[in-house]
């Protein structure tokens, strides 16, 4: 059903909201009925046939629990099981919104909304109701490309669309190279904090001594090398978003300090007793599975609950094979321009080789594979032979001891060559190898380099 043919009932005790919705929808839908008193819902549903109901979560200004909205949602579904209900929730109430979905709501919108966003939500709910598939997305935001047509990526795009406008803390789970940082950036860019700072911190690479100084700041003279005052990342990001990458690698002592800051919403710089209030939205990421993270000997459960209002699990590339060729062509377009090789195309055998490879290094490995192929290609066609996969990521059967030894030697030699190429710069070496700094440090320790 199209929006133009829809009859919509709007229930909200805020007359300003009702007026705004009525003015917006009167030229967009067949009929819009507004009602301030939810007690009239049974009468209105019995009187007219509505395709959609827009329902507020709270009707008592002194009791903003959302229970009123949940109650009336349940009543509506009992009276008219087939009617689609979209909940109207206050800014930041993601928990109530998620609960309403479990209770049968088709979707939710967050106040204040953009008119285009509300119309898009109404249209999508009507399409889903009619069994019409939504158009597949290839971007999660205007500035951050998020390529994917697979069902799992469409689910992630939908989730980003829902949670970004809220202030909910987000935990992003996924293997190295799956694009967790892109997800974090997309959430920030679609949030109401988009014009404010977005500060990323690789907390897994911070030593115990640097952790507090980097995140919370310090005063001049707080410790030996504190030659001047320093504003911590949390204070610098106030009003915006902090993205803590590799959160699963911080110590229990660091976790306790982080938990205190998140609970009190204030930081105390090293060398001072004066707390500084902060206003941040927190996004965290880790490559450690949630089941392992829940081990209290490794990670505090109270901190998990604090950072994990909503979790997003980014699938490895081997579980979204439908996206491999799409991503490969996207990277080919980028690097053909960078290396002045326009009109690059793939030989069919090359495409088949990409589809068959499991990509243990995920999207990051695919990206560098395509970049290397374009650099080494002798023509405007990438052939199968041009696709050389990372020796660091390629596995050999563990049952064959000599092959394992050969792989280890190859990996060690590759790491040493790349580090030497970049004159010991670990960040640049890790980028070329398709690893995080933390993962490269682990390999340096493993091979005693």
N, C-alpha and C positions, 0 to 999 in steps of 0.2 A: 504494500500500500504506500502511496506517495503521501508526503506531508500535507499537500494541498487538499487531500480527501479525508483527513483525520479529524476526529472530534476529541478534544482534550479537556480534561477536568483538572483545575489547579486548586490545591488546598493549602492555604498558608494564612497565619493570623497576622501577618505583616501586610497592611494595605498598600504600602509602597511597592512591595514585591508583586502583589496581585496586579497593581496598575501597570507596572513595568512589563510583566509577562503578557498582559492583555494587549498592550500597545504593540508589543513585538509580534505576537502571534496572529493578530486579527487579520493581517493580510497574507499570512503564511499557511493557515489551516482552514478547514471547512467551518469549524466551530470551536470556540474556546469559552468555557464556563469557569468562573472563579468563585471561590467560597472561602470565607474567613473561619467559619465554625466547623470543625471536623465532625461534630455530632450530626451534621446534615449529610454526611457521606452515604449512609444506607439509603436515604430518600433519593438522593441524586442518582445513585447507581441504579435504583429501581425505576426511575423516571426516564432516563436516557441511556443510550448505548454509547459508551466512550471507548475509544481505541487506546488511549493513554491517560494515565493519571500522574500528575506532578504533585508529590506529597512532601510537605515539610517534615523534618525530623522532630522539631520541638514546637509545642503549642502553649506552653506555660513559661512565661519569661523568668519565673523564679525557680523553675526546675528544668535545667537544660541537660537532661540525661539521654534524650533520644528515645526513651521508652514510649513516649506518646506516639511518636512516628512508627515505631515497631508495632505497637498495638494496632494502630489503624491500618498499617500494611497488612497485618494478619487478617483483620476484618474484611478488607477489600478483597484479598485472595480467597476468602471463604465465601463472600457474596458473589464475586465475579472471578472465578479462577483463571479465566482466559485473558483478563485485562492486564496490560503491561503497566507496571508502576515504576516511575523514576523518582528517587528520593532527592530532596533538597536538603543539603547538610551545611552546617557552618564551616568556615575556614579551618582546616586542620583536623576535623573530626573523622579521621580515616578509620578508626576502630568501629565507630557506629556505621559508617558506610559499608565496610566489609561485612558486618553483622547483618545489615539489611539485605545484602546480596544473598547471604545464606538463608534468609527468611523468605526469599522469593522475589525480591526487587530485580527489575531488569537491568538497572544501571543507577548511577547517582550523579548529581552535579553539585559543585561546590560554590557557595556564595562568597564573594561576588563573582559572577561569571561573565564571560564575553558572550555577546549575543550569537556570534557565529558558532561558538562552541556549544551553546545550548541547542541551536537548530541542528547542528551536526549530530548531537546525542539523540535528539528526538527522531531524526531521520534513520540513524543506525538501528535504533530499537524497533522501529516500524519495519525496516528491512529484515531484521532477524526474525521478527514475528511472522513475516510472510515467507521466510525461508530463502531470502535473497542474500547471497554472500556479499560481505563487504569488500570494497576495493582493497587490494593488497597494498601495504605501505612499503616504501623503500627508504623512508627517512623518519626518524623519531623526532627530529627537530629541524628547524630551518638552517641551523649552522653546523650541526653535527651529523654527517652521513651515517645512517644505520641501515646497512643493506641486508635484506632478507625477505624471501617470499615463502619460506617454510612455515608450517603451522606453528611450530614452537616459537619462531621469531615473531609471528603475528600476535601470539599470546603475550609476548614480552612488550611489544609496541602498545598493545591495549592496556597492559598494566601500567606502563609508564604514563600513558595518557590519563589514567585514573589517579595515580598517586602523586604525580608531579605538582599539581596545584596545591597540595596539602603541605603541612609542615611535618609529616611523619618521618621518623628516622628509618633509613633504608639499609638493609644488609644485602650486598650483591655477592652471590656465590658462583664459583666457576673455575675451571682449570686456567692455568697460565695461557695467555694468548687468545682468550675468547672475546675480549673487548669489554671487560668490566669498567674500564675507565671511560669508554664511550657511553656506556649506560649511565654512569654517574653524571657526565657532562650533559647528556640529553635531559635528565631529570631536572638539573639546575636550570637549563635554558628554557624549560617549559614551566618552571615554577614562578610564583609571584616574587621571588627573590632574584629573578634573571638579571636585573640591572645592577645587582650588588656583587661583591667579590665571590669568586669560586676558587678556593685554595686547596690544592692537593698536597698531601703529605704521605710519603712512603714510610710509615711508622716502623715497618719491619727492618728498615736500615738504620734506625736511630739507636745509638747506644744508650745505656741507662743514664749516663751523665748528660747526654744531649736531649733526652726525651722531654724533660720539664722545660728546659730553656727554649727549645724550638716551639713547643706547643703553647706554653703559658707565658714565656718571656722572662726577662731578668733585669735587675737594676745594676748599674755600674758598680763593680766591686763585689758582686754577689759571689764570685769565685775567681780563681786566678786569672783566667783569660777574659773576664767580663770587663772590657775596657770602656764600654759605653752602654747606655740603656738599650734594651731590645724589646720590641713589641712581639709577643707570641703569635702563632698562626691563628689561634682561636679569637684573640682580640682583633687581629687584622681582618678577619672574616666576618666580624660582627655585622649583622644585617643580611649576610649572605649564607654561603654553604661551605662546610668543611668536608673534604673527601679524604678519609683515612684509608689508604691502601695497605694491604698486607696486615690487616688488624689481627689476624690469627697468630702472628709471630711475636707479639709483644709479651713481656713477662708478666707474672701475676702481680708484681709490685707496680709495674706501669699500669696495669688494668685497674688497680685500686685507686690510683691517682686520677685516671681518666673518669672512672665512675663517680668520684667525688665532684669533679667539675660538671659532669652532665646532670647530676642530681641538684646541685646548688645553682647551676646556670651562672657561674662566676669563676674567674681564675685568680690566683694569687701569684704574682711574679716572684721568682727567686730573689731573695734579698730584701723582701718587703712583707709586711703583714696586712697590707691594704688590698682587700678583694676588689676585683674589677668585674662588673656585670657584663655578660655576653649574650648576644641574641643570634644564634646560629641554627641552621638546619644541618643535621649530621647524616652523611652517607659513608658507609664502610664497605670494604671488599676484602675477600680472602679466597685463596684457592683450597682451603681446608674444608672438607665436607662438614655440614652442620652436626652430623652424628659424632664426629671426632671433636668438634669444637665444644660440644656439650659435656665433655669429660672435665669435671671440676678440678682435676689435678693439672689441667692444661689451661682452662679458661673459666672465668667466673660466670656462673649462670645468671646472676643478677645483672651483670654487664651485658650478656647476650640479650636479655629481655629489654634492656634499655636501648640498645642499638638496633634491635630487630623488630620494630613495629610491623614492617612489611619486608619480606625477603623476595629477591628475584634471583632465580637460578638460571645462569646463562649456559646453554648446552654446548658441549664440545662440537667441533665442526663435523666429526664423524657421525653425529646424530642429527645433523641438518644438511645432509648431502645435497638436497635440492638447491642449496645456496652456493655450492662450491663454484659452479661455472659463472653464476651471477657476480660473485665476489672477484673471481679471476678476471673477468672482463672489466670490472670496475677498476681494479688495480692496474690492468694493462692500459687503460685510458689515461690514468694518472701518470704512469712512468713513461709511456710513449711520448707524452708531452715534455716531461722532465728531461729525457735523454734525446729529444729531437728526432724521434723515430715515429712519425705519424702513420696512420693507417695500419697499425699492427693488428694482425688477426691470428687466430689459432688454427692449426691443422687439426683435423678430426681426431687423429691418433693422440695428439697432445691433450685434447679435451677429455678423451677416454682415460688417459693416464691420470689426469687430475681427479676424475671421478672415482677411480679405483684406489687411490692412495688414502690411507686413514688419517693423515695430518695430525700426528701426536702433538705438534706444536700449535695446532689450531689456526685461527685466522692470521695470527702473526707470522707463522711459518709460511702460509700461502702467500701472504703479502711479499715476503722477502724472496720466495721462490719465483714469483712473477717478475719482481724487479731484476733479479739476477738473469732470468731468461731473456728479458728485453735488452739488457746490457750485452749479453753474449750472442744474441741472434745475429746471423749474417744477412738476413733479409727481413722483409716486413711480415714474414710468417713465422710464428713460434711453433717449432716442431717438437715432437716428443723428446728427442735427444737434448733439447735446450732446457728441459725441466729437470733440474738437479735438486733433489730434496736434501734437507739439512742432515749431515752425518751425525749431528748431536742428537737429533730426534729419532733417527732411524734405529729400530730395534732389531736384534738378531736372536735366534732361539737360545734361551738360557740353558738348554740341555747340552749344547755343544760348547764345551769349555774354551776351545781354541778360538771360536768365533766371538765369544764374549770378550776374550782377551784382546782380540783384534779390534773390536768395537771400542773398548776402553782406550786403547792406544791411539786409535783414530780420533776419538773425542778429545783426548788430552793434547794431541798434536795440533788439532784444529783450534782449540782454545788458545794455545800458546802463540800460534801464528797470528791470530786476530788481535790478541792483546799487544803483540809486538808491532803489528801494523799500525795500531793507534797509540803507540808510545806509552803503553801502560794505562791509558784512559779506560777505566772499567765501564763507565756509562756508555761510551761509544762502542766498546767491544761487545757489551751485552746486547745493544741494539742490533748490531750486525749479525750476531749469533741467534737472534730471536728469543732471547732470555730476559728475565728480569734481573736487576742487579743482585737481588738476594739469591736467585737460582744460580747465577754465575759464581757468586762467593762460595756457595755450597760445593760447586764443582772444583773450584780452586783448592778448597780444603780437602776434598776427596782425593785429588791427585797430587796434593802437597806442592802446588805451584807457587 
